């Protein structure tokens, strides 16, 4: 994570986001917090999309 956040070509990004089920403590060490405006975010979630591939 440290290498990614320090990568020269990724500097200047306004926002970083990620999804984790159980590593909140790990990512908080790198400055990640919960969403400040979670009500603005939307998603399409298709958990079985790969099962549909013929």
Backbone torsions as a table, in degrees:
resi	resn	phi	psi	omega
1	UNK	NA	-40.9	-180.0
2	UNK	-60.8	-42.7	179.1
3	UNK	-63.5	-41.5	-179.9
4	UNK	-64.8	-47.3	-177.8
5	UNK	-66.0	-26.2	-179.7
6	UNK	-95.2	-3.5	-176.8
7	UNK	-58.2	128.9	-176.3
8	UNK	-56.5	-37.1	-178.1
9	UNK	-75.7	-9.0	-179.2
10	UNK	-105.2	2.5	179.0
11	UNK	-74.3	148.4	179.4
12	UNK	89.8	-0.2	176.4
13	UNK	-68.7	140.6	179.6
14	UNK	-76.3	-36.2	-174.2
15	UNK	-143.4	138.8	170.3
16	UNK	-115.3	140.3	175.1
17	UNK	-140.4	152.9	176.8
18	UNK	-153.6	166.8	178.8
19	UNK	-125.0	133.1	177.3
20	UNK	-144.4	144.8	178.1
21	UNK	-90.6	-27.1	-173.3
22	UNK	-149.7	11.0	-176.1
23	UNK	-113.6	30.9	-179.7
24	UNK	-57.4	-41.1	179.5
25	UNK	-62.0	-40.9	178.8
26	UNK	-63.4	-52.2	-175.6
27	UNK	-70.6	-26.2	176.7
28	UNK	-65.6	-26.4	176.6
29	UNK	-64.7	-20.2	-179.6
30	UNK	-103.6	9.0	175.2
31	UNK	100.8	-1.4	178.9
32	UNK	-72.8	142.4	176.6
33	UNK	-131.0	174.6	174.6
34	UNK	-67.6	160.9	-178.8
35	UNK	-60.3	133.1	179.5
36	UNK	-77.8	-26.8	179.8
37	UNK	-134.8	62.3	-176.2
38	UNK	-57.3	-28.0	-178.9
39	UNK	-68.0	-12.9	178.4
40	UNK	-87.3	-19.4	-174.4
41	UNK	-85.3	142.7	177.0
42	UNK	-135.6	162.9	178.5
43	UNK	-152.9	159.5	165.7
44	UNK	-114.4	119.5	-176.9
45	UNK	-115.5	118.0	-179.6
46	UNK	-124.5	81.7	-173.2
47	UNK	-62.1	-22.4	-178.4
48	UNK	-107.3	19.5	-176.0
49	UNK	-59.1	-35.3	-178.9
50	UNK	-75.7	-22.8	177.2
51	UNK	-72.6	-19.1	-178.6
52	UNK	-83.3	-11.0	-178.1
53	UNK	-70.6	126.3	-178.3
54	UNK	-68.7	NA	NA
